[in-house]
Structures are given as C-alpha cells and as structure tokens.
Amino acid sequence: MKKGWQADFITLHVKYDESVHHLIGESELKQMKKSAYLINTARGKVIDEEKLIKAVEQKEIAGAMLDVVSVEPPVGNEAIFNCKNIYVTPHVSYISTQSLRLLKERAVNHVIKVLNGEVTNDIAI
C-alpha cells in the first residue's frame, strides 16, 4: 500500500485566491488511496483538472465529485465532463434550508436598501 493519505474521501472547503491555485495536483493525488474520492465544493481552480482526470483514468484514485470546475460558467465540452468516475453537479451543493433562507433574507435586505436610496455592497461569496 502506498504511503500517504488514508481517508476514503477528501473534501475541499477553501476560499479561492492564488495561494490555493492547484492546491491539489499530481503530488497530492498520488498520496491518496486508490479507493478514495476527491470532493470539491470550494472553487474549481483549487484542483489541477488535467492531473485529476489523469489520476482517475489511470485508477490512481477511484473518482471525484465536483460542484465546481475550473472554467465557470463552463462551455460544456470540457474534458472533466467526459471522464468516467468524475461526477459534476451544476454548482448547487451549497443549497440547504439554511442557505436558501439566508439568500432570500439578503435579497430582501438589498431591495429595502435600494428603495431607501442606500448603496448595497454586501457581497456574499
């Protein structure tokens, strides 16, 4: 058994900036168990997609579940969409009862501010 990460699932939850660009690349993928899955609900550019596709195709890891891809919005013909055992959801994994309520509350608060002549600068990421 190769030495490295022993987790069955690796999940990514980071805010994107240049310091985490391709945080997961060839070296990190090689440390994962062959039966492991990578899950990304953060930002697409955190993973080197070319290296991920290669790792999955060569069965270095079992697969990946991605809610985000490197190019957003995607064109639709990206290689990541055509790799067996890589599953991509349409950037909706954040949706929960709580997040939907917060989204509605923010929208209402923005409307109230605009109607009162105020500037809205609350940007949620």
N, CA, C and O atoms as a printed pandas DataFrame, in Angstrom:
     atom_number atom_name residue_name chain_id  residue_number  x_coord  y_coord  z_coord
0              1         N          MET        A               1    0.841   -1.187    0.000
1              2        CA          MET        A               1    0.000    0.000    0.000
2              3         C          MET        A               1    0.880    1.241    0.000
3              4         O          MET        A               1    1.860    1.328    0.739
4              5         N          LYS        A               2    0.511    2.198   -0.842
5              6        CA          LYS        A               2    1.334    3.403   -0.893
6              7         C          LYS        A               2    1.151    4.248    0.360
7              8         O          LYS        A               2    0.080    4.248    0.967
8              9         N          LYS        A               3    2.184    4.956    0.736
9             10        CA          LYS        A               3    2.104    5.828    1.900
10            11         C          LYS        A               3    1.455    7.130    1.487
11            12         O          LYS        A               3    1.642    7.596    0.363
12            13         N          GLY        A               4    0.709    7.707    2.374
13            14        CA          GLY        A               4    0.037    8.976    2.088
14            15         C          GLY        A               4   -1.236    9.095    2.886
15            16         O          GLY        A               4   -1.342    8.574    3.996
16            17         N          TRP        A               5   -2.188    9.776    2.320
17            18        CA          TRP        A               5   -3.464    9.999    2.987
18            19         C          TRP        A               5   -4.243    8.694    3.065
19            20         O          TRP        A               5   -4.269    7.926    2.103
20            21         N          GLN        A               6   -4.868    8.442    4.189
21            22        CA          GLN        A               6   -5.612    7.201    4.393
22            23         C          GLN        A               6   -7.122    7.397    4.340
23            24         O          GLN        A               6   -7.870    6.444    4.558
24            25         N          ALA        A               7   -7.579    8.596    4.059
25            26        CA          ALA        A               7   -9.012    8.891    4.039
26            27         C          ALA        A               7   -9.681    8.283    2.817
27            28         O          ALA        A               7   -9.076    8.171    1.751
28            29         N          ASP        A               8  -10.937    7.894    2.986
29            30        CA          ASP        A               8  -11.732    7.400    1.867
30            31         C          ASP        A               8  -12.273    8.541    1.027
31            32         O          ASP        A               8  -12.511    8.379   -0.170
32            33         N          PHE        A               9  -12.470    9.708    1.655
33            34        CA          PHE        A               9  -12.974   10.893    0.971
34            35         C          PHE        A               9  -12.149   12.092    1.412
35            36         O          PHE        A               9  -11.916   12.287    2.605
36            37         N          ILE        A              10  -11.714   12.885    0.461
37            38        CA          ILE        A              10  -11.012   14.138    0.742
38            39         C          ILE        A              10  -11.943   15.242    0.251
39            40         O          ILE        A              10  -12.332   15.255   -0.916
40            41         N          THR        A              11  -12.301   16.170    1.142
41            42        CA          THR        A              11  -13.190   17.264    0.742
42            43         C          THR        A              11  -12.460   18.588    0.846
43            44         O          THR        A              11  -11.647   18.803    1.745
44            45         N          LEU        A              12  -12.763   19.459   -0.078
45            46        CA          LEU        A              12  -12.101   20.762   -0.133
46            47         C          LEU        A              12  -13.086   21.866    0.226
47            48         O          LEU        A              12  -14.189   21.938   -0.315
48            49         N          HIS        A              13  -12.665   22.722    1.151
49            50        CA          HIS        A              13  -13.512   23.823    1.618
50            51         C          HIS        A              13  -12.625   25.038    1.855
51            52         O          HIS        A              13  -12.370   25.404    3.003
52            53         N          VAL        A              14  -12.159   25.658    0.799
53            54        CA          VAL        A              14  -11.283   26.818    0.930
54            55         C          VAL        A              14  -11.805   27.956    0.065
55            56         O          VAL        A              14  -12.434   27.734   -0.970
56            57         N          LYS        A              15  -11.534   29.161    0.503
57            58        CA          LYS        A              15  -11.839   30.337   -0.302
58            59         C          LYS        A              15  -10.714   30.458   -1.324
59            60         O          LYS        A              15   -9.543   30.287   -0.983
60            61         N          TYR        A              16  -11.060   30.748   -2.565
61            62        CA          TYR        A              16  -10.042   30.774   -3.602
62            63         C          TYR        A              16   -9.260   32.082   -3.622
63            64         O          TYR        A              16   -9.829   33.173   -3.577
64            65         N          ASP        A              17   -7.963   31.941   -3.690
65            66        CA          ASP        A              17   -7.044   33.013   -4.058
66            67         C          ASP        A              17   -5.813   32.324   -4.647
67            68         O          ASP        A              17   -5.738   31.095   -4.653
68            69         N          GLU        A              18   -4.876   33.080   -5.128
69            70        CA          GLU        A              18   -3.712   32.500   -5.819
70            71         C          GLU        A              18   -2.934   31.511   -4.949
71            72         O          GLU        A              18   -2.273   30.617   -5.477
72            73         N          SER        A              19   -3.004   31.660   -3.625
73            74        CA          SER        A              19   -2.233   30.767   -2.750
74            75         C          SER        A              19   -2.768   29.330   -2.755
75            76         O          SER        A              19   -2.059   28.407   -2.354
76            77         N          VAL        A              20   -4.004   29.139   -3.203
77            78        CA          VAL        A              20   -4.566   27.784   -3.252
78            79         C          VAL        A              20   -4.822   27.325   -4.689
79            80         O          VAL        A              20   -5.473   26.304   -4.912
80            81         N          HIS        A              21   -4.308   28.081   -5.659
81            82        CA          HIS        A              21   -4.450   27.672   -7.062
82            83         C          HIS        A              21   -3.743   26.330   -7.257
83            84         O          HIS        A              21   -2.557   26.197   -6.958
84            85         N          HIS        A              22   -4.482   25.336   -7.762
85            86        CA          HIS        A              22   -3.973   23.972   -7.954
86            87         C          HIS        A              22   -3.390   23.398   -6.667
87            88         O          HIS        A              22   -2.361   22.723   -6.679
88            89         N          LEU        A              23   -4.065   23.677   -5.567
89            90        CA          LEU        A              23   -3.689   23.112   -4.269
90            91         C          LEU        A              23   -3.604   21.590   -4.360
91            92         O          LEU        A              23   -2.750   20.966   -3.730
92            93         N          ILE        A              24   -4.496   21.005   -5.148
93            94        CA          ILE        A              24   -4.484   19.563   -5.375
94            95         C          ILE        A              24   -3.976   19.312   -6.793
95            96         O          ILE        A              24   -4.638   19.637   -7.778
96            97         N          GLY        A              25   -2.816   18.741   -6.864
97            98        CA          GLY        A              25   -2.193   18.429   -8.144
98            99         C          GLY        A              25   -1.699   16.988   -8.143
99           100         O          GLY        A              25   -2.163   16.159   -7.361
100          101         N          GLU        A              26   -0.776   16.713   -9.010
101          102        CA          GLU        A              26   -0.282   15.346   -9.172
102          103         C          GLU        A              26    0.268   14.760   -7.877
103          104         O          GLU        A              26   -0.043   13.622   -7.528
104          105         N          SER        A              27    1.072   15.524   -7.174
105          106        CA          SER        A              27    1.694   15.034   -5.943
106          107         C          SER        A              27    0.643   14.650   -4.899
107          108         O          SER        A              27    0.734   13.591   -4.278
108          109         N          GLU        A              28   -0.345   15.513   -4.712
109          110        CA          GLU        A              28   -1.382   15.260   -3.715
110          111         C          GLU        A              28   -2.259   14.075   -4.125
111          112         O          GLU        A              28   -2.631   13.257   -3.284
112          113         N          LEU        A              29   -2.583   13.983   -5.399
113          114        CA          LEU        A              29   -3.410   12.875   -5.888
114          115         C          LEU        A              29   -2.699   11.535   -5.706
115          116         O          LEU        A              29   -3.341   10.524   -5.420
116          117         N          LYS        A              30   -1.381   11.526   -5.871
117          118        CA          LYS        A              30   -0.610   10.292   -5.707
118          119         C          LYS        A              30   -0.570    9.836   -4.245
119          120         O          LYS        A              30   -0.317    8.664   -3.965
120          121         N          GLN        A              31   -0.818   10.754   -3.324
121          122        CA          GLN        A              31   -0.820   10.400   -1.905
122          123         C          GLN        A              31   -2.138    9.778   -1.460
123          124         O          GLN        A              31   -2.219    9.205   -0.373
124          125         N          MET        A              32   -3.164    9.887   -2.290
125          126        CA          MET        A              32   -4.476    9.358   -1.928
126          127         C          MET        A              32   -4.543    7.852   -2.148
127          128         O          MET        A              32   -3.803    7.298   -2.961
128          129         N          LYS        A              33   -5.434    7.201   -1.417
129          130        CA          LYS        A              33   -5.675    5.774   -1.607
130          131         C          LYS        A              33   -6.310    5.557   -2.982
131          132         O          LYS        A              33   -7.013    6.428   -3.493
132          133         N          LYS        A              34   -6.059    4.411   -3.565
133          134        CA          LYS        A              34   -6.650    4.086   -4.865
134          135         C          LYS        A              34   -8.176    4.027   -4.792
135          136         O          LYS        A              34   -8.848    4.215   -5.806
136          137         N          SER        A              35   -8.720    3.773   -3.625
137          138        CA          SER        A              35  -10.173    3.677   -3.457
138          139         C          SER        A              35  -10.810    5.003   -3.012
139          140         O          SER        A              35  -12.016    5.063   -2.772
140          141         N          ALA        A              36  -10.013    6.046   -2.903
141          142        CA          ALA        A              36  -10.503    7.325   -2.380
142          143         C          ALA        A              36  -11.175    8.184   -3.446
143          144         O          ALA        A              36  -10.903    8.063   -4.641
144          145         N          TYR        A              37  -12.060    9.051   -2.972
145          146        CA          TYR        A              37  -12.737   10.037   -3.819
146          147         C          TYR        A              37  -12.383   11.434   -3.349
147          148         O          TYR        A              37  -12.238   11.682   -2.152
148          149         N          LEU        A              38  -12.246   12.336   -4.292
149          150        CA          LEU        A              38  -11.996   13.742   -4.016
150          151         C          LEU        A              38  -13.306   14.494   -4.222
151          152         O          LEU        A              38  -13.965   14.328   -5.248
152          153         N          ILE        A              39  -13.682   15.316   -3.251
153          154        CA          ILE        A              39  -14.921   16.092   -3.326
154          155         C          ILE        A              39  -14.564   17.571   -3.242
155          156         O          ILE        A              39  -13.890   18.006   -2.308
156          157         N          ASN        A              40  -15.025   18.340   -4.231
157          158        CA          ASN        A              40  -14.728   19.776   -4.243
158          159         C          ASN        A              40  -16.005   20.585   -4.361
159          160         O          ASN        A              40  -16.702   20.542   -5.374
160          161         N          THR        A              41  -16.296   21.333   -3.289
161          162        CA          THR        A              41  -17.406   22.286   -3.310
162          163         C          THR        A              41  -16.870   23.703   -3.110
163          164         O          THR        A              41  -17.638   24.634   -2.870
164          165         N          ALA        A              42  -15.559   23.859   -3.208
165          166        CA          ALA        A              42  -14.936   25.162   -2.995
166          167         C          ALA        A              42  -14.918   25.951   -4.305
167          168         O          ALA        A              42  -15.919   26.565   -4.675
168          169         N          ARG        A              43  -13.812   25.934   -4.988
169          170        CA          ARG        A              43  -13.659   26.595   -6.283
170          171         C          ARG        A              43  -12.912   25.650   -7.200
171          172         O          ARG        A              43  -12.046   24.900   -6.751
172          173         N          GLY        A              44  -13.240   25.678   -8.477
173          174        CA          GLY        A              44  -12.683   24.736   -9.437
174          175         C          GLY        A              44  -11.176   24.815   -9.597
175          176         O          GLY        A              44  -10.511   23.795   -9.779
176          177         N          LYS        A              45  -10.637   26.022   -9.529
177          178        CA          LYS        A              45   -9.197   26.190   -9.766
178          179         C          LYS        A              45   -8.325   25.705   -8.618
179          180         O          LYS        A              45   -7.098   25.784   -8.689
180          181         N          VAL        A              46   -8.955   25.204   -7.560
181          182        CA          VAL        A              46   -8.201   24.623   -6.446
182          183         C          VAL        A              46   -7.590   23.292   -6.877
183          184         O          VAL        A              46   -6.586   22.854   -6.315
184          185         N          ILE        A              47   -8.197   22.653   -7.874
185          186        CA          ILE        A              47   -7.715   21.362   -8.374
186          187         C          ILE        A              47   -7.137   21.540   -9.772
187          188         O          ILE        A              47   -7.707   22.252  -10.599
188          189         N          ASP        A              48   -6.021   20.902  -10.032
189          190        CA          ASP        A              48   -5.480   20.830  -11.383
190          191         C          ASP        A              48   -6.295   19.756  -12.113
191          192         O          ASP        A              48   -6.035   18.562  -11.965
192          193         N          GLU        A              49   -7.278   20.192  -12.898
193          194        CA          GLU        A              49   -8.208   19.249  -13.532
194          195         C          GLU        A              49   -7.510   18.255  -14.451
195          196         O          GLU        A              49   -7.907   17.092  -14.517
196          197         N          GLU        A              50   -6.494   18.689  -15.147
197          198        CA          GLU        A              50   -5.762   17.786  -16.052
198          199         C          GLU        A              50   -5.153   16.634  -15.262
199          200         O          GLU        A              50   -5.215   15.480  -15.686
200          201         N          LYS        A              51   -4.564   16.953  -14.113
201          202        CA          LYS        A              51   -3.951   15.915  -13.268
202          203         C          LYS        A              51   -5.023   15.030  -12.632
203          204         O          LYS        A              51   -4.815   13.828  -12.461
204          205         N          LEU        A              52   -6.164   15.616  -12.283
205          206        CA          LEU        A              52   -7.255   14.830  -11.711
206          207         C          LEU        A              52   -7.781   13.829  -12.729
207          208         O          LEU        A              52   -7.968   12.655  -12.407
208          209         N          ILE        A              53   -8.018   14.275  -13.937
209          210        CA          ILE        A              53   -8.502   13.378  -14.988
210          211         C          ILE        A              53   -7.523   12.232  -15.195
211          212         O          ILE        A              53   -7.921   11.071  -15.292
212          213         N          LYS        A              54   -6.247   12.566  -15.263
213          214        CA          LYS        A              54   -5.215   11.544  -15.452
214          215         C          LYS        A              54   -5.230   10.538  -14.292
215          216         O          LYS        A              54   -5.141    9.331  -14.518
216          217         N          ALA        A              55   -5.340   11.030  -13.064
217          218        CA          ALA        A              55   -5.334   10.145  -11.892
218          219         C          ALA        A              55   -6.539    9.207  -11.896
219          220         O          ALA        A              55   -6.416    8.036  -11.535
220          221         N          VAL        A              56   -7.692    9.710  -12.299
221          222        CA          VAL        A              56   -8.892    8.872  -12.338
222          223         C          VAL        A              56   -8.803    7.873  -13.488
223          224         O          VAL        A              56   -9.108    6.694  -13.312
224          225         N          GLU        A              57   -8.388    8.337  -14.652
225          226        CA          GLU        A              57   -8.283    7.438  -15.805
226          227         C          GLU        A              57   -7.268    6.330  -15.568
227          228         O          GLU        A              57   -7.463    5.202  -16.023
228          229         N          GLN        A              58   -6.183    6.642  -14.858
229          230        CA          GLN        A              58   -5.157    5.641  -14.583
230          231         C          GLN        A              58   -5.424    4.886  -13.279
231          232         O          GLN        A              58   -4.580    4.124  -12.807
232          233         N          LYS        A              59   -6.602    5.109  -12.710
233          234        CA          LYS        A              59   -7.059    4.427  -11.497
234          235         C          LYS        A              59   -6.130    4.637  -10.301
235          236         O          LYS        A              59   -5.992    3.762   -9.446
236          237         N          GLU        A              60   -5.496    5.813  -10.256
237          238        CA          GLU        A              60   -4.695    6.178   -9.093
238          239         C          GLU        A              60   -5.599    6.537   -7.927
239          240         O          GLU        A              60   -5.234    6.339   -6.768
240          241         N          ILE        A              61   -6.800    7.074   -8.237
241          242        CA          ILE        A              61   -7.853    7.281   -7.249
242          243         C          ILE        A              61   -9.155    6.780   -7.868
243          244         O          ILE        A              61   -9.244    6.604   -9.083
244          245         N          ALA        A              62  -10.163    6.552   -7.024
245          246        CA          ALA        A              62  -11.423    5.983   -7.518
246          247         C          ALA        A              62  -12.244    6.980   -8.329
247          248         O          ALA        A              62  -12.904    6.604   -9.298
248          249         N          GLY        A              63  -12.205    8.245   -7.936
249          250        CA          GLY        A              63  -13.010    9.222   -8.666
250          251         C          GLY        A              63  -13.121   10.530   -7.926
251          252         O          GLY        A              63  -12.421   10.779   -6.945
252          253         N          ALA        A              64  -14.033   11.372   -8.427
253          254        CA          ALA        A              64  -14.223   12.692   -7.834
254          255         C          ALA        A              64  -15.663   13.133   -7.995
255          256         O          ALA        A              64  -16.351   12.749   -8.940
256          257         N          MET        A              65  -16.099   13.942   -7.054
257          258        CA          MET        A              65  -17.392   14.591   -7.110
258          259         C          MET        A              65  -17.119   16.084   -7.033
259          260         O          MET        A              65  -16.555   16.570   -6.053
260          261         N          LEU        A              66  -17.519   16.802   -8.060
261          262        CA          LEU        A              66  -17.201   18.221   -8.156
262          263         C          LEU        A              66  -18.470   19.046   -8.299
263          264         O          LEU        A              66  -19.339   18.727   -9.110
264          265         N          ASP        A              67  -18.573   20.093   -7.519
265          266        CA          ASP        A              67  -19.683   21.025   -7.676
266          267         C          ASP        A              67  -19.213   22.263   -8.433
267          268         O          ASP        A              67  -20.008   23.140   -8.771
268          269         N          VAL        A              68  -17.930   22.318   -8.688
269          270        CA          VAL        A              68  -17.321   23.453   -9.375
270          271         C          VAL        A              68  -16.266   22.937  -10.343
271          272         O          VAL        A              68  -15.678   21.877  -10.130
272          273         N          VAL        A              69  -16.033   23.691  -11.398
273          274        CA          VAL        A              69  -14.991   23.350  -12.366
274          275         C          VAL        A              69  -14.118   24.580  -12.589
275          276         O          VAL        A              69  -14.469   25.684  -12.172
276          277         N          SER        A              70  -12.993   24.383  -13.242
277          278        CA          SER        A              70  -12.028   25.472  -13.416
278          279         C          SER        A              70  -12.589   26.666  -14.166
279          280         O          SER        A              70  -12.348   27.812  -13.786
280          281         N          VAL        A              71  -13.332   26.407  -15.223
281          282        CA          VAL        A              71  -13.903   27.496  -16.019
282          283         C          VAL        A              71  -15.382   27.586  -15.699
283          284         O          VAL        A              71  -16.145   26.663  -15.984
284          285         N          GLU        A              72  -15.786   28.702  -15.106
285          286        CA          GLU        A              72  -17.200   28.904  -14.797
286          287         C          GLU        A              72  -17.645   30.248  -15.334
287          288         O          GLU        A              72  -16.970   31.250  -15.101
288          289         N          PRO        A              73  -18.749   30.299  -16.040
289          290        CA          PRO        A              73  -19.566   29.134  -16.357
290          291         C          PRO        A              73  -18.870   28.266  -17.407
291          292         O          PRO        A              73  -18.159   28.777  -18.272
292          293         N          PRO        A              74  -19.078   26.971  -17.325
293          294        CA          PRO        A              74  -18.428   26.075  -18.292
294          295         C          PRO        A              74  -19.051   26.223  -19.682
295          296         O          PRO        A              74  -20.209   26.615  -19.827
296          297         N          VAL        A              75  -18.258   25.901  -20.683
297          298        CA          VAL        A              75  -18.733   25.927  -22.065
298          299         C          VAL        A              75  -19.583   24.686  -22.321
299          300         O          VAL        A              75  -20.575   24.748  -23.046
300          301         N          GLY        A              76  -19.195   23.565  -21.728
301          302        CA          GLY        A              76  -19.954   22.331  -21.861
302          303         C          GLY        A              76  -19.169   21.202  -22.493
303          304         O          GLY        A              76  -19.555   20.037  -22.397
304          305         N          ASN        A              77  -18.074   21.543  -23.136
305          306        CA          ASN        A              77  -17.282   20.495  -23.782
306          307         C          ASN        A              77  -15.963   20.227  -23.053
307          308         O          ASN        A              77  -15.055   19.617  -23.617
308          309         N          GLU        A              78  -15.856   20.676  -21.817
309          310        CA          GLU        A              78  -14.634   20.464  -21.049
310          311         C          GLU        A              78  -14.401   18.975  -20.810
311          312         O          GLU        A              78  -15.344   18.204  -20.631
312          313         N          ALA        A              79  -13.137   18.592  -20.811
313          314        CA          ALA        A              79  -12.753   17.181  -20.630
314          315         C          ALA        A              79  -13.261   16.614  -19.310
315          316         O          ALA        A              79  -13.543   15.420  -19.217
316          317         N          ILE        A              80  -13.378   17.449  -18.304
317          318        CA          ILE        A              80  -13.808   16.981  -16.981
318          319         C          ILE        A              80  -15.201   16.359  -17.035
319          320         O          ILE        A              80  -15.519   15.496  -16.217
320          321         N          PHE        A              81  -16.038   16.782  -17.987
321          322        CA          PHE        A              81  -17.401   16.259  -18.113
322          323         C          PHE        A              81  -17.445   14.894  -18.787
323          324         O          PHE        A              81  -18.484   14.233  -18.779
324          325         N          ASN        A              82  -16.340   14.470  -19.364
325          326        CA          ASN        A              82  -16.309   13.226  -20.128
326          327         C          ASN        A              82  -15.452   12.144  -19.504
327          328         O          ASN        A              82  -15.122   11.159  -20.163
328          329         N          CYS        A              83  -15.090   12.311  -18.257
329          330        CA          CYS        A              83  -14.242   11.325  -17.585
330          331         C          CYS        A              83  -15.098   10.432  -16.698
331          332         O          CYS        A              83  -15.787   10.901  -15.792
332          333         N          LYS        A              84  -15.037    9.146  -16.977
333          334        CA          LYS        A              84  -15.766    8.177  -16.165
334          335         C          LYS        A              84  -15.285    8.267  -14.715
335          336         O          LYS        A              84  -14.085    8.349  -14.452
336          337         N          ASN        A              85  -16.223    8.251  -13.793
337          338        CA          ASN        A              85  -15.985    8.319  -12.349
338          339         C          ASN        A              85  -15.660    9.718  -11.831
339          340         O          ASN        A              85  -15.259    9.880  -10.678
340          341         N          ILE        A              86  -15.833   10.729  -12.687
341          342        CA          ILE        A              86  -15.826   12.112  -12.202
342          343         C          ILE        A              86  -17.238   12.628  -12.433
343          344         O          ILE        A              86  -17.721   12.685  -13.564
344          345         N          TYR        A              87  -17.883   12.999  -11.344
345          346        CA          TYR        A              87  -19.268   13.458  -11.399
346          347         C          TYR        A              87  -19.312   14.949  -11.093
347          348         O          TYR        A              87  -18.723   15.405  -10.112
348          349         N          VAL        A              88  -20.004   15.699  -11.926
349          350        CA          VAL        A              88  -20.068   17.151  -11.763
350          351         C          VAL        A              88  -21.523   17.575  -11.576
351          352         O          VAL        A              88  -22.389   17.260  -12.392
352          353         N          THR        A              89  -21.769   18.296  -10.485
353          354        CA          THR        A              89  -23.094   18.862  -10.256
354          355         C          THR        A              89  -23.065   20.330  -10.685
355          356         O          THR        A              89  -21.989   20.920  -10.778
356          357         N          PRO        A              90  -24.220   20.919  -10.945
357          358        CA          PRO        A              90  -24.256   22.277  -11.505
358          359         C          PRO        A              90  -24.127   23.403  -10.476
359          360         O          PRO        A              90  -24.970   24.299  -10.419
360          361         N          HIS        A              91  -23.074   23.352   -9.671
361          362        CA          HIS        A              91  -22.757   24.407   -8.707
362          363         C          HIS        A              91  -23.949   24.707   -7.780
363          364         O          HIS        A              91  -24.319   25.863   -7.576
364          365         N          VAL        A              92  -24.529   23.653   -7.235
365          366        CA          VAL        A              92  -25.681   23.825   -6.351
366          367         C          VAL        A              92  -25.516   23.106   -5.011
367          368         O          VAL        A              92  -26.474   23.017   -4.244
368          369         N          SER        A              93  -24.342   22.600   -4.720
369          370        CA          SER        A              93  -24.159   21.832   -3.491
370          371         C          SER        A              93  -24.297   22.672   -2.229
371          372         O          SER        A              93  -24.452   22.128   -1.135
372          373         N          TYR        A              94  -24.242   23.977   -2.370
373          374        CA          TYR        A              94  -24.395   24.837   -1.196
374          375         C          TYR        A              94  -25.844   24.908   -0.734
375          376         O          TYR        A              94  -26.113   25.344    0.386
376          377         N          ILE        A              95  -26.778   24.488   -1.576
377          378        CA          ILE        A              95  -28.190   24.691   -1.266
378          379         C          ILE        A              95  -28.627   23.798   -0.101
379          380         O          ILE        A              95  -28.524   22.571   -0.138
380          381         N          SER        A              96  -29.108   24.469    0.907
381          382        CA          SER        A              96  -29.690   23.811    2.071
382          383         C          SER        A              96  -30.829   24.714    2.529
383          384         O          SER        A              96  -30.993   25.816    2.005
384          385         N          THR        A              97  -31.593   24.275    3.470
385          386        CA          THR        A              97  -32.672   25.099    4.004
386          387         C          THR        A              97  -32.110   26.404    4.549
387          388         O          THR        A              97  -32.677   27.475    4.335
388          389         N          GLN        A              98  -30.975   26.301    5.266
389          390        CA          GLN        A              98  -30.377   27.494    5.869
390          391         C          GLN        A              98  -29.807   28.442    4.820
391          392         O          GLN        A              98  -30.006   29.653    4.916
392          393         N          SER        A              99  -29.102   27.914    3.819
393          394        CA          SER        A              99  -28.503   28.798    2.826
394          395         C          SER        A              99  -29.567   29.458    1.959
395          396         O          SER        A              99  -29.411   30.614    1.566
396          397         N          LEU        A             100  -30.637   28.746    1.657
397          398        CA          LEU        A             100  -31.720   29.313    0.865
398          399         C          LEU        A             100  -32.410   30.436    1.642
399          400         O          LEU        A             100  -32.751   31.471    1.071
400          401         N          ARG        A             101  -32.612   30.231    2.931
401          402        CA          ARG        A             101  -33.215   31.280    3.766
402          403         C          ARG        A             101  -32.308   32.507    3.807
403          404         O          ARG        A             101  -32.786   33.633    3.669
404          405         N          LEU        A             102  -31.013   32.301    3.995
405          406        CA          LEU        A             102  -30.068   33.409    4.034
406          407         C          LEU        A             102  -30.052   34.151    2.701
407          408         O          LEU        A             102  -30.006   35.381    2.677
408          409         N          LEU        A             103  -30.088   33.424    1.610
409          410        CA          LEU        A             103  -30.117   34.032    0.280
410          411         C          LEU        A             103  -31.349   34.926    0.128
411          412         O          LEU        A             103  -31.245   36.045   -0.374
412          413         N          LYS        A             104  -32.507   34.438    0.557
413          414        CA          LYS        A             104  -33.744   35.225    0.476
414          415         C          LYS        A             104  -33.673   36.457    1.372
415          416         O          LYS        A             104  -34.091   37.542    0.968
416          417         N          GLU        A             105  -33.147   36.297    2.585
417          418        CA          GLU        A             105  -33.032   37.428    3.505
418          419         C          GLU        A             105  -32.116   38.509    2.933
419          420         O          GLU        A             105  -32.424   39.697    3.027
420          421         N          ARG        A             106  -31.008   38.109    2.351
421          422        CA          ARG        A             106  -30.092   39.087    1.755
422          423         C          ARG        A             106  -30.744   39.810    0.594
423          424         O          ARG        A             106  -30.582   41.021    0.443
424          425         N          ALA        A             107  -31.483   39.074   -0.232
425          426        CA          ALA        A             107  -32.160   39.698   -1.370
426          427         C          ALA        A             107  -33.163   40.740   -0.891
427          428         O          ALA        A             107  -33.209   41.848   -1.427
428          429         N          VAL        A             108  -33.966   40.395    0.115
429          430        CA          VAL        A             108  -34.954   41.331    0.656
430          431         C          VAL        A             108  -34.253   42.555    1.248
431          432         O          VAL        A             108  -34.697   43.683    1.033
432          433         N          ASN        A             109  -33.174   42.347    1.984
433          434        CA          ASN        A             109  -32.439   43.467    2.574
434          435         C          ASN        A             109  -31.863   44.383    1.507
435          436         O          ASN        A             109  -31.832   45.600    1.690
436          437         N          HIS        A             110  -31.407   43.819    0.400
437          438        CA          HIS        A             110  -30.887   44.637   -0.696
438          439         C          HIS        A             110  -31.999   45.464   -1.333
439          440         O          HIS        A             110  -31.794   46.636   -1.649
440          441         N          VAL        A             111  -33.161   44.871   -1.523
441          442        CA          VAL        A             111  -34.294   45.597   -2.097
442          443         C          VAL        A             111  -34.683   46.757   -1.185
443          444         O          VAL        A             111  -34.921   47.867   -1.660
444          445         N          ILE        A             112  -34.748   46.507    0.106
445          446        CA          ILE        A             112  -35.106   47.560    1.064
446          447         C          ILE        A             112  -34.092   48.697    1.000
447          448         O          ILE        A             112  -34.473   49.867    0.992
448          449         N          LYS        A             113  -32.799   48.361    0.953
449          450        CA          LYS        A             113  -31.762   49.395    0.870
450          451         C          LYS        A             113  -31.909   50.224   -0.408
451          452         O          LYS        A             113  -31.831   51.452   -0.359
452          453         N          VAL        A             114  -32.117   49.573   -1.533
453          454        CA          VAL        A             114  -32.256   50.286   -2.802
454          455         C          VAL        A             114  -33.475   51.206   -2.753
455          456         O          VAL        A             114  -33.402   52.355   -3.189
456          457         N          LEU        A             115  -34.585   50.713   -2.229
457          458        CA          LEU        A             115  -35.798   51.527   -2.133
458          459         C          LEU        A             115  -35.613   52.725   -1.210
459          460         O          LEU        A             115  -36.279   53.747   -1.375
460          461         N          ASN        A             116  -34.711   52.603   -0.240
461          462        CA          ASN        A             116  -34.407   53.699    0.678
462          463         C          ASN        A             116  -33.270   54.580    0.163
463          464         O          ASN        A             116  -32.815   55.479    0.869
464          465         N          GLY        A             117  -32.808   54.327   -1.063
465          466        CA          GLY        A             117  -31.751   55.145   -1.656
466          467         C          GLY        A             117  -30.365   54.827   -1.152
467          468         O          GLY        A             117  -29.435   55.604   -1.369
468          469         N          GLU        A             118  -30.207   53.698   -0.483
469          470        CA          GLU        A             118  -28.902   53.314    0.043
470          471         C          GLU        A             118  -28.123   52.482   -0.982
471          472         O          GLU        A             118  -28.694   51.903   -1.906
472          473         N          VAL        A             119  -26.814   52.445   -0.789
473          474        CA          VAL        A             119  -25.946   51.633   -1.634
474          475         C          VAL        A             119  -25.837   50.244   -1.037
475          476         O          VAL        A             119  -25.702   50.088    0.177
476          477         N          THR        A             120  -25.896   49.231   -1.899
477          478        CA          THR        A             120  -25.721   47.866   -1.429
478          479         C          THR        A             120  -24.335   47.399   -1.853
479          480         O          THR        A             120  -23.985   47.436   -3.033
480          481         N          ASN        A             121  -23.571   46.970   -0.893
481          482        CA          ASN        A             121  -22.220   46.481   -1.201
482          483         C          ASN        A             121  -21.910   45.189   -0.453
483          484         O          ASN        A             121  -20.747   44.801   -0.343
484          485         N          ASP        A             122  -22.917   44.537    0.049
485          486        CA          ASP        A             122  -22.756   43.267    0.749
486          487         C          ASP        A             122  -22.640   42.170   -0.282
487          488         O          ASP        A             122  -23.639   41.772   -0.880
488          489         N          ILE        A             123  -21.441   41.677   -0.498
489          490        CA          ILE        A             123  -21.215   40.618   -1.485
490          491         C          ILE        A             123  -20.898   39.341   -0.743
491          492         O          ILE        A             123  -19.911   39.262   -0.010
492          493         N          ALA        A             124  -21.734   38.346   -0.934
493          494        CA          ALA        A             124  -21.520   37.057   -0.279
494          495         C          ALA        A             124  -20.804   36.121   -1.231
495          496         O          ALA        A             124  -21.191   35.976   -2.391
496          497         N          ILE        A             125  -19.764   35.492   -0.730
497          498        CA          ILE        A             125  -19.028   34.543   -1.560
498          499         C          ILE        A             125  -19.104   33.181   -0.915
499          500         O          ILE        A             125  -18.551   32.216   -1.443
